[in-house]
Amino acid sequence: MKKYLLSIFTLILPVLTFAQEAADKGVDQIIDEKFGAATGWFVSFIFYQIDFGGGVKVFWVLFPLILGALYFTVYFKFINFRGILTSINIVRGKYDDIDHHESMPVAGDPTPGGDSIETAAIEGHEGEVSHFQALTAALSATVGLGNIAGVAIAVSIGGAGATFWMIVAGLLGMASKFVECTLGVKYRDIDENGTVYGGPMYYLTKGLKNKSLGKVLAALFAVFVIGGSFGGGNMFQVNQAFQLVENITGGEASFIHGKGWLFGLVMAVLVGIVIIGGIKKIAKVTDKIVPFMVVIYVAASLFVIFANFNMIGDAFMQIFNGAFSPEGIAGGAIGVLVQGFRRAAFSNEAGVGSASIAHSAVKTKYAASEGMVALLEPFIDTVVVCTMTALVLIITGNVTAANAGLNDAQAILLTSGAFESAISWFPYVLTVAVVLFAFSTMISWSYYGFQGWAYLFGRSKKMEYAYKVIFCLFVIIGAAASLGSVIGFSDAMIFAMMVPNMIGIVLLAPKVKDELNKYMAAIKAKKE
């Protein structure tokens, strides 16, 4: 009996301790402190800065990202520029009949233990979603808060010049995205039910000649993508959505002030309803939400920009001058470049490998066809949408040295305030857009994280539901934690994913070139 009582007391004591702390500090603050303490060491390692002297410090993770993107741009003869028209035609469905033409060769390699040809119509299946749905599913994970809050963070710290480097990062990232998404389709698994499993875990394991290295890199990526799905793809999203909802409903006087967990609980239920359905359900939701929200956001941005038509020229001058002759907002030109590339990477995820998971589910026999579609993402996400956000911030006077001290939680409110100065009622629309952007990003990232989870723990229904329940719990934690802890962990996980992925895609670049040649030959044969 004593042992029984002792066991109960041992279980209850932590709960009583937490309840006492919550009474003193509040649930949100307790969650933030615990989360920050648990993840601080990892964040510090990923964002370790190499000191080059003279006040110049650069995050080590930016080197493989930038150098890899430059390598792919040159290796594939500037596919990120010359391939745009072909990419648009693929999304339009101009070359759909190539995938259904029986005389055309089928891309893909025989692999042991399952599917004979990964990109073929296996056992009657050709994939799960269309090119357009795969694009919107992946875009839903990129176009969103990185473009709204992320740009505000970049320009508030790095000044207008950070915009220039975001654009450069977006253009170079198109080549990285092309490579990883081609590989995602080439090495995907399709089970007997037609369910697709793809992404870096599979092309690292199957594609690399050194199988031991491939398995280690794949396992690392799987761990990081699970963490990324909980962080940048979940907690950061719901946290920023809560910030705007709280602000629009009265700030500190709001009925939900200090009740982030309650907002998170509602979002968790809504997310849970969608993600139970898998990629087909996710794609059906995102291919409606994403185009609608992007059109609204871009239209509002264009309204603000053209309403101040006479200031556009000056805004671009600030961007170019700030890129090369900064006024010390972020510690010189290198500091501005770092801010631009860091935010662009978080926004478009080029080189990170995450998008290849969504694109691997596409209905196609040609791996390179989806790689071509995917290269549009960084262009839409960073070159178009991020630039518009930056122009709105610059034109409305929200890029000043005074804003360099803003914390991350205030960055999204900076964007909201910029729109409000031109369209008084737009913060209400922006709040709805942010909540929907956050929602679409979260459901797409739940799919990414689950793919990593399934790779590590198996594809059983029990494992699937275990992951999805944990994901929904992190929705609640993300809404309650402070953005300082959330954004550090989110960025760290996103950049950690890039390391094993970039090693693999550089080694597998020749395979991608073969796939590109096959697909371009098929297009040429169609034209003839």
C-alpha positions as CSV (number, residue, x, y, z in Angstrom):
1,M,0.0,0.0,0.0
2,K,2.8,2.4,0.9
3,K,4.6,1.6,-2.4
4,Y,1.3,2.3,-4.2
5,L,0.8,5.7,-2.5
6,L,4.5,6.6,-3.1
7,S,4.1,5.9,-6.8
8,I,1.0,8.1,-7.0
9,F,2.8,10.9,-5.1
10,T,5.8,10.6,-7.5
11,L,3.5,11.1,-10.5
12,I,1.5,13.9,-8.9
13,L,4.4,15.9,-7.6
14,P,5.6,17.3,-11.0
15,V,2.0,18.2,-11.8
16,L,1.6,20.1,-8.5
17,T,5.0,21.8,-9.0
18,F,3.9,22.9,-12.5
19,A,0.6,24.2,-11.2
20,Q,2.3,26.3,-8.6
21,E,4.7,27.7,-11.1
22,A,1.9,28.4,-13.5
23,A,0.0,30.3,-10.7
24,D,3.1,32.5,-10.1
25,K,4.2,33.1,-13.7
26,G,1.4,31.9,-16.1
27,V,1.3,28.8,-18.3
28,D,2.6,30.6,-21.4
29,Q,5.8,31.8,-19.6
30,I,6.4,28.4,-18.0
31,I,6.2,26.6,-21.4
32,D,8.5,29.2,-23.0
33,E,11.2,28.8,-20.2
34,K,11.1,25.0,-20.3
35,F,11.2,24.9,-24.1
36,G,14.1,27.5,-24.3
37,A,16.1,25.6,-21.7
38,A,15.6,22.3,-23.6
39,T,16.6,23.5,-27.1
40,G,19.2,26.3,-26.4
41,W,22.3,24.1,-26.9
42,F,21.2,23.0,-30.3
43,V,20.3,26.5,-31.5
44,S,23.8,27.7,-30.3
45,F,25.6,25.0,-32.3
46,I,23.7,25.5,-35.6
47,F,24.1,29.2,-35.4
48,Y,27.7,29.2,-34.4
49,Q,29.4,32.2,-36.1
50,I,32.8,32.1,-37.7
51,D,34.7,35.3,-36.8
52,F,36.6,36.7,-39.8
53,G,37.9,39.7,-37.8
54,G,37.0,43.4,-38.2
55,G,33.5,42.7,-36.8
56,V,32.6,40.3,-39.6
57,K,30.9,37.2,-38.3
58,V,29.1,34.7,-40.5
59,F,26.9,31.6,-39.7
60,W,28.8,28.5,-40.8
61,V,25.5,27.0,-42.2
62,L,25.3,29.7,-44.8
63,F,28.4,28.5,-46.6
64,P,27.1,25.1,-47.9
65,L,23.8,26.8,-48.8
66,I,25.3,29.6,-50.9
67,L,28.1,27.6,-52.4
68,G,25.8,24.7,-53.3
69,A,23.3,27.0,-55.0
70,L,26.1,28.6,-57.0
71,Y,27.4,25.2,-58.0
72,F,24.0,24.0,-59.3
73,T,23.4,27.2,-61.2
74,V,26.7,26.8,-63.1
75,Y,26.5,22.9,-63.4
76,F,23.0,23.0,-64.9
77,K,23.9,25.9,-67.2
78,F,21.6,28.5,-65.5
79,I,18.5,26.3,-65.5
80,N,17.0,28.7,-63.0
81,F,16.7,31.3,-65.7
82,R,16.4,29.4,-69.0
83,G,14.0,26.9,-67.6
84,I,11.2,29.2,-66.4
85,L,9.1,29.1,-69.6
86,T,9.2,25.3,-69.7
87,S,8.2,25.2,-66.0
88,I,5.2,27.4,-66.6
89,N,4.1,25.2,-69.5
90,I,4.4,22.0,-67.4
91,V,2.2,23.6,-64.7
92,R,-0.3,24.6,-67.4
93,G,-0.5,21.0,-68.5
94,K,1.0,21.5,-71.9
95,Y,3.2,18.4,-71.6
96,D,0.8,16.1,-69.6
97,D,0.3,13.7,-72.5
98,I,4.0,12.8,-72.4
99,D,3.4,11.1,-69.1
100,H,0.7,9.0,-70.6
101,H,2.4,8.1,-73.9
102,E,3.2,4.4,-73.7
103,S,6.0,4.6,-76.3
104,M,7.9,7.1,-74.2
105,P,10.8,5.8,-72.0
106,V,10.2,5.7,-68.3
107,A,12.6,7.4,-65.8
108,G,13.8,5.7,-62.7
109,D,16.1,3.0,-61.3
110,P,15.4,-0.5,-60.2
111,T,15.7,-0.7,-56.5
112,P,15.7,-3.8,-54.2
113,G,13.0,-4.6,-51.7
114,G,9.9,-3.1,-53.3
115,D,9.2,-1.0,-56.4
116,S,10.8,-2.0,-59.7
117,I,10.8,1.5,-61.1
118,E,10.2,4.3,-58.7
119,T,8.8,6.9,-61.1
120,A,6.6,4.6,-63.2
121,A,3.0,3.8,-62.8
122,I,3.6,1.1,-60.2
123,E,0.8,-1.5,-59.7
124,G,-1.6,0.8,-61.5
125,H,-0.5,4.0,-59.7
126,E,1.4,7.0,-61.1
127,G,1.5,9.1,-58.0
128,E,-1.1,10.9,-55.8
129,V,-1.4,14.5,-56.9
130,S,-1.1,16.7,-60.1
131,H,1.8,19.0,-60.9
132,F,-0.3,22.0,-59.8
133,Q,-1.3,20.4,-56.6
134,A,2.2,19.4,-55.8
135,L,3.3,22.9,-56.4
136,T,0.6,24.4,-54.2
137,A,1.2,21.9,-51.5
138,A,4.9,22.8,-51.5
139,L,4.2,26.5,-51.9
140,S,1.8,26.4,-48.9
141,A,4.8,25.4,-46.8
142,T,6.9,28.3,-48.1
143,V,4.7,31.2,-49.1
144,G,3.3,32.6,-45.9
145,L,4.8,33.9,-42.7
146,G,8.4,33.8,-43.9
147,N,7.3,36.3,-46.5
148,I,5.4,38.5,-44.0
149,A,7.2,38.2,-40.7
150,G,10.5,37.0,-42.1
151,V,11.0,39.9,-44.5
152,A,10.1,42.3,-41.6
153,I,12.8,40.7,-39.5
154,A,15.4,40.9,-42.3
155,V,14.8,44.6,-43.1
156,S,14.4,45.7,-39.5
157,I,17.8,44.2,-38.7
158,G,19.6,44.4,-42.0
159,G,17.9,47.5,-43.6
160,A,16.6,47.8,-47.1
161,G,19.7,46.2,-48.5
162,A,18.8,42.8,-47.1
163,T,16.1,42.7,-49.7
164,F,18.6,42.6,-52.5
165,W,20.4,39.6,-51.0
166,M,17.0,37.9,-50.5
167,I,16.3,38.2,-54.2
168,V,19.8,36.9,-55.1
169,A,19.3,34.0,-52.7
170,G,15.9,33.3,-54.3
171,L,17.3,33.2,-57.8
172,L,20.2,30.9,-56.9
173,G,17.9,28.8,-54.8
174,M,15.8,27.9,-57.9
175,A,18.6,25.6,-59.0
176,S,18.9,23.9,-55.7
177,K,15.1,23.3,-55.6
178,F,15.2,21.8,-59.1
179,V,17.9,19.3,-58.1
180,E,16.3,18.1,-54.9
181,C,12.8,17.8,-56.3
182,T,14.0,15.8,-59.3
183,L,15.7,13.4,-56.9
184,G,12.6,13.3,-54.8
185,V,10.6,11.8,-57.6
186,K,13.4,9.6,-59.0
187,Y,14.0,7.7,-55.8
188,R,10.5,7.7,-54.2
189,D,8.8,4.6,-52.9
190,I,5.2,3.7,-53.8
191,D,3.5,1.0,-51.8
192,E,0.9,-1.4,-52.9
193,N,-1.9,1.1,-52.0
194,G,-0.4,3.8,-54.2
195,T,0.8,5.8,-51.2
196,V,4.0,7.7,-52.0
197,Y,7.0,8.0,-49.7
198,G,9.7,10.3,-50.9
199,G,12.2,13.0,-50.0
200,P,15.9,13.2,-49.0
201,M,15.6,10.1,-46.8
202,Y,15.0,8.0,-49.9
203,Y,17.4,9.6,-52.4
204,L,20.2,9.7,-49.8
205,T,19.7,6.0,-49.0
206,K,19.1,4.7,-52.6
207,G,21.1,7.2,-54.7
208,L,24.5,7.4,-53.0
209,K,27.1,4.8,-53.9
210,N,28.4,4.7,-50.3
211,K,25.3,3.1,-48.7
212,S,26.6,3.6,-45.2
213,L,27.1,7.3,-45.7
214,G,23.6,7.5,-47.4
215,K,21.9,5.8,-44.4
216,V,23.6,8.1,-41.9
217,L,22.7,11.2,-43.8
218,A,19.2,10.0,-44.3
219,A,18.7,9.2,-40.6
220,L,20.1,12.7,-39.7
221,F,17.7,14.3,-42.2
222,A,14.7,12.4,-40.9
223,V,15.4,13.5,-37.3
224,F,15.8,17.1,-38.4
225,V,12.7,17.2,-40.6
226,I,10.7,15.9,-37.7
227,G,12.1,18.7,-35.6
228,G,11.6,21.2,-38.4
229,S,7.9,20.1,-38.7
230,F,7.5,20.8,-35.0
231,G,9.4,24.1,-35.2
232,G,9.4,26.2,-38.3
233,G,6.5,24.3,-39.9
234,N,4.3,24.4,-36.8
235,M,5.3,26.4,-33.7
236,F,6.6,29.5,-35.6
237,Q,3.5,29.5,-37.7
238,V,0.9,29.3,-35.0
239,N,2.9,31.7,-32.8
240,Q,2.9,34.5,-35.4
241,A,-0.8,33.9,-36.1
242,F,-1.5,34.3,-32.4
243,Q,0.5,37.5,-32.3
244,L,-1.6,39.1,-35.0
245,V,-5.0,37.8,-33.6
246,E,-4.1,39.1,-30.2
247,N,-3.0,42.5,-31.5
248,I,-6.1,42.9,-33.7
249,T,-8.4,42.1,-30.8
250,G,-7.0,44.7,-28.4
251,G,-3.4,43.7,-27.6
252,E,-2.9,43.5,-23.8
253,A,-6.6,44.2,-23.4
254,S,-7.5,41.3,-25.7
255,F,-9.7,38.5,-24.3
256,I,-7.0,36.0,-25.4
257,H,-4.0,37.9,-24.0
258,G,-1.8,35.4,-22.2
259,K,-4.0,32.6,-23.4
260,G,-1.8,31.4,-26.4
261,W,-2.5,27.8,-25.3
262,L,-6.2,28.3,-25.9
263,F,-5.6,29.7,-29.5
264,G,-3.3,26.8,-30.1
265,L,-5.8,24.3,-28.9
266,V,-8.4,25.5,-31.5
267,M,-5.8,25.4,-34.3
268,A,-4.6,22.0,-33.2
269,V,-8.2,20.6,-33.6
270,L,-8.5,22.1,-37.0
271,V,-5.1,20.9,-38.2
272,G,-5.8,17.4,-36.8
273,I,-9.0,17.2,-38.8
274,V,-7.2,17.8,-42.1
275,I,-3.9,15.9,-41.6
276,I,-5.7,12.6,-40.8
277,G,-6.6,12.5,-44.5
278,G,-3.0,12.4,-45.8
279,I,-1.4,14.2,-48.8
280,K,-4.5,14.0,-51.1
281,K,-6.6,15.8,-48.4
282,I,-3.8,18.3,-47.8
283,A,-3.4,19.0,-51.5
284,K,-7.2,19.6,-51.9
285,V,-7.1,22.1,-49.1
286,T,-3.9,23.9,-50.1
287,D,-4.7,24.2,-53.8
288,K,-7.7,26.3,-52.8
289,I,-6.3,28.3,-49.9
290,V,-2.8,29.2,-51.2
291,P,-3.7,30.8,-54.6
292,F,-6.5,32.7,-53.0
293,M,-4.4,34.1,-50.1
294,V,-1.4,34.8,-52.4
295,V,-3.7,36.8,-54.8
296,I,-5.1,38.8,-51.9
297,Y,-1.7,39.5,-50.3
298,V,-0.1,40.4,-53.6
299,A,-3.0,42.6,-54.6
300,A,-2.8,44.6,-51.4
301,S,1.0,44.9,-51.8
302,L,0.6,46.2,-55.3
303,F,-2.1,48.7,-54.1
304,V,0.3,50.2,-51.5
305,I,3.2,50.2,-54.0
306,F,1.3,51.9,-56.8
307,A,-0.5,54.3,-54.5
308,N,2.9,55.6,-53.8
309,F,4.2,55.3,-57.4
310,N,6.5,58.3,-57.0
311,M,8.4,56.5,-54.2
312,I,9.1,53.2,-56.1
313,G,12.3,54.4,-57.7
314,D,13.7,55.7,-54.3
315,A,12.8,52.4,-52.7
316,F,14.8,50.4,-55.2
317,M,17.7,52.9,-54.7
318,Q,17.6,52.2,-51.0
319,I,17.7,48.4,-51.7
320,F,20.7,48.6,-54.0
321,N,22.6,51.2,-51.9
322,G,21.9,49.3,-48.7
323,A,23.1,46.0,-50.2
324,F,26.6,47.4,-50.9
325,S,26.8,50.6,-48.8
326,P,24.9,49.9,-45.7
327,E,24.6,52.4,-42.9
328,G,25.7,50.1,-40.2
329,I,22.3,48.7,-39.3
330,A,23.5,45.1,-39.2
331,G,27.3,45.5,-39.0
332,G,28.2,46.2,-42.6
333,A,27.7,44.6,-46.0
334,I,28.4,41.1,-44.8
335,G,25.8,41.5,-42.0
336,V,23.2,42.6,-44.5
337,L,24.0,39.7,-46.8
338,V,23.7,37.3,-43.9
339,Q,20.3,38.6,-42.9
340,G,19.1,38.4,-46.5
341,F,20.3,34.8,-47.1
342,R,19.1,33.6,-43.7
343,R,15.6,34.9,-44.1
344,A,15.4,33.8,-47.8
345,A,16.5,30.3,-46.8
346,F,13.8,30.1,-44.1
347,S,11.2,31.5,-46.5
348,N,11.8,29.4,-49.6
349,E,13.6,26.4,-48.1
350,A,15.7,25.9,-51.2
351,G,18.5,23.4,-50.5
352,V,16.7,22.3,-47.3
353,G,15.1,19.3,-49.0
354,S,11.6,19.7,-47.5
355,A,9.8,20.5,-50.7
356,S,11.1,17.3,-52.4
357,I,8.8,15.4,-50.0
358,A,5.6,17.1,-51.3
359,H,6.8,17.0,-55.0
360,S,7.6,13.3,-54.8
361,A,3.9,12.5,-54.6
362,V,3.3,14.0,-58.1
363,K,1.7,12.0,-60.9
364,T,4.6,11.7,-63.4
365,K,6.9,9.3,-65.1
366,Y,9.6,11.9,-65.6
367,A,11.5,12.9,-62.5
368,A,12.9,16.1,-64.1
369,S,9.4,17.3,-65.0
370,E,8.7,18.0,-61.3
371,G,12.1,19.4,-60.7
372,M,11.3,22.0,-63.4
373,V,8.0,22.8,-61.7
374,A,9.7,23.1,-58.3
375,L,12.2,25.7,-59.5
376,L,9.2,28.2,-59.7
377,E,8.8,28.1,-55.9
378,P,11.8,30.3,-54.9
379,F,10.9,32.7,-57.7
380,I,7.3,33.1,-56.6
381,D,8.1,33.0,-52.9
382,T,11.2,35.1,-52.6
383,V,11.7,37.1,-55.8
384,V,8.1,38.1,-56.1
385,V,6.3,38.0,-52.8
386,C,9.2,38.8,-50.4
387,T,10.2,41.8,-52.6
388,M,6.7,43.1,-52.5
389,T,6.6,42.9,-48.7
390,A,10.0,44.7,-48.6
391,L,8.8,47.5,-50.9
392,V,5.7,48.0,-48.7
393,L,7.9,48.3,-45.6
394,I,10.3,50.7,-47.3
395,I,7.7,52.9,-49.0
396,T,5.7,53.3,-45.8
397,G,8.9,54.2,-43.9
398,N,9.2,51.2,-41.7
399,V,12.8,50.5,-42.4
400,T,14.8,52.7,-40.1
401,A,17.6,52.3,-37.6
402,A,15.0,52.7,-34.8
403,N,13.4,49.4,-35.9
404,A,16.7,47.5,-35.8
405,G,16.1,46.8,-32.1
406,L,12.7,45.3,-32.5
407,N,12.3,41.7,-31.3
408,D,11.0,39.0,-33.5
409,A,7.6,39.1,-32.0
410,Q,7.2,42.7,-33.1
411,A,8.3,42.1,-36.7
412,I,5.0,40.8,-38.0
413,L,3.2,43.7,-36.3
414,L,5.6,46.0,-38.3
415,T,4.3,44.6,-41.5
416,S,0.7,44.9,-40.3
417,G,1.4,48.5,-39.4
418,A,2.9,49.2,-42.8
419,F,-0.2,48.0,-44.6
420,E,-2.5,49.9,-42.1
421,S,-0.8,53.2,-42.9
422,A,-2.0,52.8,-46.5
423,I,-5.2,50.6,-46.1
424,S,-6.7,51.3,-42.7
425,W,-8.8,48.1,-42.6
426,F,-6.2,45.8,-44.1
427,P,-4.8,44.5,-40.8
428,Y,-8.0,42.6,-40.3
429,V,-7.6,41.0,-43.8
430,L,-3.9,40.4,-43.1
431,T,-4.8,38.6,-39.8
432,V,-7.2,36.3,-41.6
433,A,-4.5,35.7,-44.3
434,V,-1.8,35.0,-41.7
435,V,-4.0,32.5,-39.9
436,L,-4.8,30.7,-43.2
437,F,-1.2,30.9,-44.3
438,A,-0.2,29.4,-41.0
439,F,-2.8,26.7,-41.3
440,S,-1.8,25.7,-44.8
441,T,1.9,25.7,-43.8
442,M,1.2,23.6,-40.8
443,I,-0.7,20.9,-42.6
444,S,1.9,20.7,-45.3
445,W,4.8,20.5,-42.8
446,S,2.9,17.8,-40.9
447,Y,3.2,15.7,-44.1
448,Y,6.9,16.4,-44.3
449,G,7.5,15.5,-40.7
450,F,5.4,12.3,-41.0
451,Q,7.6,11.2,-43.9
452,G,10.7,11.5,-41.7
453,W,8.8,9.7,-38.9
454,A,7.7,6.9,-41.2
455,Y,11.2,6.4,-42.4
456,L,12.6,6.0,-38.9
457,F,9.7,4.2,-37.1
458,G,7.8,2.4,-39.9
459,R,4.6,3.0,-41.8
460,S,2.1,1.5,-39.5
461,K,-1.1,3.3,-38.6
462,K,-0.1,3.3,-35.0
463,M,3.1,5.2,-35.8
464,E,1.2,7.5,-38.1
465,Y,-1.3,8.5,-35.4
466,A,1.4,8.8,-32.8
467,Y,3.2,11.4,-34.9
468,K,0.0,13.4,-35.7
469,V,-1.0,13.6,-32.1
470,I,2.5,14.8,-31.1
471,F,2.3,17.4,-34.0
472,C,-1.0,18.7,-32.7
473,L,0.4,19.0,-29.2
474,F,3.3,21.2,-30.6
475,V,0.6,23.5,-32.1
476,I,-0.5,24.3,-28.5
477,I,3.1,24.7,-27.3
478,G,4.0,27.0,-30.2
479,A,1.1,29.3,-29.5
480,A,2.0,29.6,-25.9
481,A,5.8,29.9,-26.1
482,S,7.5,33.3,-26.7
483,L,8.7,33.9,-30.3
484,G,12.3,34.2,-29.1
485,S,12.5,30.5,-28.2
486,V,10.4,29.4,-31.1
487,I,12.2,31.2,-33.9
488,G,15.6,30.1,-32.7
489,F,14.6,26.5,-32.7
490,S,12.7,26.9,-36.0
491,D,15.6,28.4,-37.8
492,A,18.0,25.9,-36.3
493,M,16.0,22.9,-37.5
494,I,15.5,24.3,-41.0
495,F,19.2,24.9,-41.4
496,A,20.2,21.6,-39.8
497,M,18.1,19.8,-42.5
498,M,20.2,21.5,-45.2
499,V,23.5,20.0,-44.1
500,P,22.9,16.3,-44.9
501,N,20.6,17.2,-47.9
502,M,23.2,19.5,-49.5
503,I,26.0,16.8,-49.2
504,G,23.7,14.3,-51.0
505,I,22.4,16.5,-53.8
506,V,25.9,17.7,-54.7
507,L,27.0,14.1,-55.0
508,L,23.9,13.1,-57.0
509,A,23.9,16.1,-59.4
510,P,25.0,13.9,-62.4
511,K,21.9,11.7,-61.9
512,V,19.8,14.8,-62.1
513,K,21.5,15.8,-65.3
514,D,20.6,12.4,-66.9
515,E,17.0,12.9,-65.9
516,L,16.9,16.4,-67.3
517,N,18.3,15.2,-70.6
518,K,15.7,12.4,-70.8
519,Y,12.8,14.8,-70.2
520,M,14.0,17.5,-72.6
521,A,14.4,14.8,-75.3
522,A,10.8,13.7,-74.6
523,I,9.6,17.3,-75.0
524,K,11.6,17.7,-78.2
525,A,10.1,14.4,-79.6
526,K,6.6,15.7,-78.8
527,K,7.2,18.9,-80.7
528,E,8.5,17.0,-83.7
